[in-house]
Structure formats: C-alpha cells, structure tokens
C-alpha cells in the first residue's frame, strides 16, 4: 500500500500501527492474488489461514478467545482495509467471521461464547448472519420468518436470503419474529447449527464478485431456547448493535479497494506511453488522479472518526452511516476512474481494476444500501435538532 500516512493520524494508536505493519506483510505473502476455481473451498481455506495466523481474533470480541476484552472497531477496520487491498475474498472471509459471530460476542451467554467464539477465532468454525428475507431487507420490521415457542424449544419456519457464507457455515445467527410486540420489537435471535433438522439450503446464489451466498429455508426447525441470544423480543437491538460495529468496517473495506485502485492507476499512468509522453504527463490525467486521491482521503477521515468514536463507547449510528455512504460511493467513483485510465485493459478479465470493479458494487447495497444510509443520517440530524 503506497500511502500509509493515515497511520499517523490521531485516531489510531501504536498497537494499531503495529497490527497494520504485521498484517500488511502477511497479506502480501499469503493472500495477494489468491483465488482458485472453487469459491467455497477458497473461502474455507482463507478462514483457516486467517485463523491459524491469529488474525481472526481481531474479529471476535472478548478475551480469552478474542484479541482484546472488547471488540476493537479500529482493528477490524484496519484488517478489512488491508485484506481488501490485497484480496476481496480474504476480506470477505475475515468480515463474515466477525459479523456472523458478532451478536454472540456482544450479547451471548457465557456458554454460547465458550461454545462458538474460540472455534470462530481459530478458523475452525464458519459463522453466518441471517437477517435478510425475500421481502424484508432494509425493512427489518417486515420480517416473516417466525419462531413459535414449544416447551424448551423454538420452532422456526420461513426463509432467509442473501446470506453470506450460506451453504458453508457451521452455524447461523438467525433473526425470527417471535411476536412479543409489533414490528421490529417482536424479533428474537437464535443460533442455529448447520445440519439441524428443518434447516436446508434452498438455493445457492451467484453474484458478480463470487463468494458463498445462499437462500435458507426453515421448516419446523427445532432449536433449544438456550440458543437464543439476548432476551425475547430483543433481536432487533442485537442485530443493530452488531451492524453498528461492522457497518463502519464495510466502509473500511471500500477504502481498501479504493486505495488499491488508486495505486494501480498511478502505476499504469507512469508506465503507459502515448503521443510521445507518459499518460501521467497529461494534465487531464493529473486532475483525475488528484480527484481520486482526495476522494480516498475524505472517506478515510470519516471511517476513522466513526471507528474511533465507537471505541470510545460513543453511539455512532450517524457517523457509521456517513462513513459507509462516503466510502462505498467514493470507492465506486475511484475504481471507475482507474478502469477508465487503463482503457481497454481495464475491462480485461483477471486484471486488478476489473476485479475491483466487480468487488465494489455489492458494498453499496449490503449492510444498508446507500439510500438507507441517507435516511439514517437525515433522521439522526433531525433527532439532534429536536433534542
């Protein structure tokens, strides 16, 4: 990564700078350009590599299985930015271990933490976060997947879709309507182990940047009440607390993609010759590069502000939304500009900018689409003004 000056910003501490240096060296050796013909196998292997090297401990909150007593948002953001710079699937593998187990880290019982988090941190168990449904994505209150209580079990019926790690996960944190109150206040969260009778993979979903993704179907799937995370009806709060951590990290991943695109553009512009001079010598090129660099740094300031505030124990609903909005939209612009500077090479399969172009698109949608972030920011601004 050519520009590391952001590491000197006051948002980060020496331990973060040490983490960045170590992970940068490891990623360049172990995951740069890593890909094979089987995405599921690649993802499993990356989870194993990340776990064996100790990096997944940063994705899991709480000692002794996590790297610190609590989730370190800045460490997660650093890891995602660096991994995304080198390999989009490596970033995905890291992030989904954190997102899939985040609810357990934040509100799981001691027994739940002991059962799942050590295996997640070691890369021995793959985690998944199952919130979205065919008719309930951004509108969580419209959730239809339901669980009825029968004795000491919850019986789940319904579907979940767009579930990352679907089909390869060892367990799913599933959000279901349990009816304690209308809308989002009547949702509970349950840990459902893969292989539980009544849980099936209804469909594997292929997307433009391949990674494991599936639609899940639950048919009278019986789960012990001991697998519930938090109190009955608190599932929406559990989900939002989890997303507050990882929404900022989505912005950090976008930042990693954007930094890689900028570096690729700079390298290409200095090598490529046309009309008797380097592409970089043209003023139009310099103006384009300047805009790309400014967009990257603008997004980075919002990312690290949100991560720092959360690590200080502050609510970051607005700040995380701003970071995700600016970083993902900005990264799309930077990557598109890098591809344009590459000309025909930019759309050639297998080139870095072509891969980045496919990788970035989903980040503007998942964990809250751009339009949802705008609504969140506007709502929070009005709330502040009225207060």
N, C-alpha and C positions, 0 to 999 in steps of 0.2 A: 504494500500500500504506500504510494508515493508520499502523500501528505499525512503526516502524523501530528501536526501541530495542535490538533484538537485535544490531544492527550495532555497538553499543558494547561488546558482551561481549568478554572477553579471548581468546576462541577465534579471533577474526578480526583481521586486520592492516589497515593503511591501504590497501594495494593492493586488498584485498577490498572495503573500503568504497567505494573509487573505482569498482571494477567494478560494484558494486550500483547506484550512482547513475547511471552511464552506461547500463547495460542497462535499468534501470527507465524511463528517459526514452525510449530507443529502442523498447522493447517497447510502451509505451503508444501510440506513434505508428504502429508498423509491424505489430503482430500482435494488438492488442486487438480482439476480435470478429471476427478474420479467419476466414472459412470460406466455402466455395463448394459447388457441387453435386458436384464430383468430388474425392474424398478423395485419390486418387493424385496428381492434378495439384496439389492444395493442398499435399501433403507435399513434392513436388518443389520447388514454388515456395518453401516455407518453408526448405528446406535451402539453396536458392540464396541467399535473403535473409540467412540466418544466416551463410553462408559469406562472402558479399560484404561483410558488415559486420564480419567478423573474429571473430565470437563462437564459431565452431566451433573456432578454435584453442585454446580452453579445454577442449574435449572430447578433444583429441588430445595425447598426451604426447610430449615430446621436441622440442628445437629442431633445425632451424630452422622446421619446419612447425608445431609446437605453440607455445603461448604461453610455455611455460617448459621447462626442461630435463627436468622430470619431470611426471607428472600431478599437478595441484593439486586434491585432493579438495574442498577448501572452495570453490574457484572453480566447480567443476562443480555443487556443491550450491547455491550462490548462483544460478547461472544457471538451474538447474531450478526452484528455488522461485519465482523472478521470472517465468520464462516460464509456468509452470503457473498462476500467479496470473492472468495475462492471457489465456492460450490453451492449452488442453490439447494440441492438435495441435502447437503450436510447441515445447512441452516434449518431446513425443514425438520430433519431428524432430531436436532437439538431442541427446537422450539416445541415440537409436539410432545416430547418427554416432559417439558415444563408445563405446557398448557394442560395436557392430559392428566397430570398428577397435581396441578396447582390447587384444585379445590381440596384435595387431601392435605396438602401442605398447610393451607390456610385454615381449614376448619375440620379436618378429620379427627377422629378419636385417636387416642394413643395406640389402640390395637390396629386401627386402619393404617396409621402411619408406619407402624412396625412391620405390617404385612406387605405393604406395597412400595414405600419410598426407597428402602435400601436396594431393592431389585431394579427400580427405575434408575437410580443413581449409578448402579453398576452396569447398566445397559443390558440387564438380563430379562427385563420385562418391558414391553412396549405399551405405552399409555395412549388413550384417546379421549377426546372431549366431545360428547354427543349432545348438542343443543339444538341445532337447526333441524327444521322439518320441511316437507314439501310446501306447506302453506304458512310456515312460521319461521322466517329467517330473521330479519330485522325486528319484526313484530313478535317478540317472545311471548307476549300475552295471548297470542292466538294459538298457542301450543295445543295440540290434540292428543299426543301420546300421553296415556294415563296409567296410573297405578292405583289399584284398589288394595286395601289392607285386609288380609285374611290371617288372623292369628298373629304369628310372629314373622309373617312374610308379606312382601309387597308383590302383587301380580301385575306385570306390565304388559300393556297392549298398545300397539301403534307403530309408527315409523320415525326414523331419523335419516337425514340425508346430508350430503356434502361433508361426511365425517372423515376427517384426515386420519390416516392410519387404519381406516376401516378395512377389515379383511386380514390385517396382520397384527392387530393389537392383542395383547394378552388380557386387557381389561378396558372397560369403557366407563367413564363417569357420565351417567345418563340423567337427563332432566325430564321429569314427568309431572303431569297435572295430578295433584292429589286432593284438590278440592277444599282446602282449608278456608279459602276466600276466593272471590272472583279475580280473573285476570292473572297478572304476574305474581300476586300474593298467595296463590294456591298451587305453587310448584315445589317439588322436593327433588333432591339429588340422591342418586343411588350408584354404588359401584357394582357393575355387572361384569363378572368374569367371562372371557371368551369361552365358548363351549357350554355355557349354561343352557339347559333345555329351554326352547322357546325363543332363543336369540339366533337369527340367521342373517347371513349376508345376502340381501335381496338383489343387489346389483353392484358391480364394480364400475366406477365412473372414470373415464379417461378425459384428461384436460390438457391444455396446450403446453404446460410445463409439467411433465409426468411426475406424479407422486401417488402413493397409495391413498385411495379415496373410495368411499362406498356409501350405499344406502342400506340401512339396517332395518330389519323387521322384527318386532316383538309380538309373540303370540303366546299369551298365558305364561309369560316368563316369570318364574318364581324366584325372588331374591330375598334373603333374610333381612329383617329390619335392621340388624346390626351393620348392614352395608349402607345404611342411609348416612349421608354427610350433612351435619347440622340438624336443626330441629325441623319437624314437619312444617311445610309451607315456606321454608327459608331458602328454597333452591334458587330463586331469582337473585337473592342477595349473594349467595355463594357464587353464582355464575358471574355477576357483575364485579365482585371482588377479584375473581380470577382474571377477568378480561381487563380490569384496570391495570394489572401488572403487565400482561402480555400485549395489550394494545400498543403501549409505548415501544415494546420490543419489535412489533411489526414495523414501526417507523424506523427503528434501527436497522432492520434487515433491508428495507428500501434504501436506506443510506449506504449500506454496503454495496448494493447493486449499483447505485448511482456513482459511488467512488470508483468502482471498477470500470464503469462506462467512461468516466472522465479520463482515467488513466489510459484506457485503450484508445480514446480519441486523441489524447496528447501524443502517444507513441506513434499512432498512424499518421497524424498530421506532420510530424517531424520527419518521417521516413518517406512518405508519398511525395513524388515529384511530378509536377505538371507545369507546362508553359515555362520551363526553364528555371523553376524555383520550387521550394518545398511548399506543400499545402499550407503549412503553418505560417508562411511568409505573407499570405494574403490577409488583408485587413478583415474581410468577412469571416475568415476562419478564426482570427483572434477575437473578434467580437462574440462569435458563437461560443468559444471556449470560456471567455470571461463570464458570459451569462450562465453557463453550466456550472462553473466554479462557485459563483455567487449563490445559485440555487442550492447547491450542496451545503455550503456553509450556513445558509439561512435555515435550512431544515435541521442541520446538526445542532444549532443553538436551541431550537425548540425541543429536540429529542433529549438532549442532556439536561435541559431545565426540568422537563417532566420527570425524568428518571431520578434526578437529584431530589426534587420535591417529594416524590413518593418515598424515597429512602429516609427522608426527614420525618416521615409519618404524616405527611400532608395529603389531603384529598386532591387527586389530580384528574378528576373527570374532564374538566375543560382543557387542561394542559395536555393530557394524553390525546384527546381528540384533535387538538391543534397540531400536535406533533405528527400524528398519523395522517391527517389531511395534507399537511405541507410536505411531508417526506415522501409519501406514496405518489401524490400528484407531481411533485417536483422530480422524483426519480423517473417517472414516465417521460417527462419532458427531456431530461438529461440523456436518457438512453436513446430516445428517438433522435436527438441531435447527434449523438455518437454514431448511430447507424447511418444517418444521412451523410456524415463526414466520410464514412467508409465507402460510400457509393454502392456499387454492385456487390462488393464483398460483404456489405452489411446484412444482406438477406441470404447469404450462403449458409446452408445448414452446417452446424458444427463450429462456426466462428463464435467468439466470445460475445460480441454485441447481438448476434442473432439469438443466442441463448438467453441473454439478459432481457431482450425484448419480450420473450415468452414468459420469463420468470416474473417480471414486474406486474403484469396485468392483473393477476389474481389479488395482489396485495391491496389494490384499490377497492376490493369488494369484501374480502373476508375479515372477520372480527369487526364488522361495522363498515358498511360502504361509505364512500366519500360523502354522499348525501346525508347519511345518518350522522356522520361527524359534524356536518354543518348544523344539523338540528340540535345536536348536543351542545355545541358551542353557543348557539343562539339562546337556547333555553337557560344555560348557565349564566350568560351575560344578563338576561332579564331577571333571573333569580337574585343575582348580586345587586342589581339596581334597585329592586323592590325591597331588599333587606336593608 
